[in-house]
Amino acid sequence: MNSISPMNRPRPSAGFTLVELLTVIAIIGLLAALLMPGLTRSVGRAKNVVCLNQLKQLGTAVRLYSEDYQSRMPSAELLPSYPANTNRPLPRICDVLGPLLGRVPEATNSATVFKCPSDTFGRFAREGSSYEWNTDLNGRRLDETRTSHMRIVTVKVEEGKEPVKTDVIKELAFPPDTTPLLLDYEDFHPRPPKSGKNVVYMDGHVTGFELP
């Protein structure tokens, strides 16, 4: 009887069977589905932290500006792409505060400080900043808490519609801890079930607030 030499014996296959390969793919897909929401939330939180830090720097820049101009705050357009007075447009807030960011200790790049990492609306590209300047404060003193009756011009712009301008007379109060200096133009950092924006206030603190 012929015997089979150990060298000639068939070896078991070391490869995956189709069933095993499909099982591995299914497990990887399941793990990815479980991990993806957490990863997305982590990325969102990181972008939110960057946004708050940038607003903090811009708030410091406003204070530096006021020190150079007898405690007066800057005057800038709400929407530079659609100025309130087309005959005498005000500067963009990025052009006013940009040169001062070199004096802000934590500022690293004055160009990107104005760009929220979650700005997918193109505000930075159109307006030079992802952050809206509170035009109620144009030329006001940083330590001012209340105005006399004054004229307020606001502009509302909706996609695909003509801008709507309103002109009213009212009295304004400026509590430092609740009066925004700059805030997100749009809902860059959703906080379901309500939308919200990040903001830096007159007293220098930064936080997010919920919109009604």
Order of alpha helices (4+ residues) and beta strands (2+ residues): alpha-alpha-alpha-beta-beta-beta-beta-beta-beta
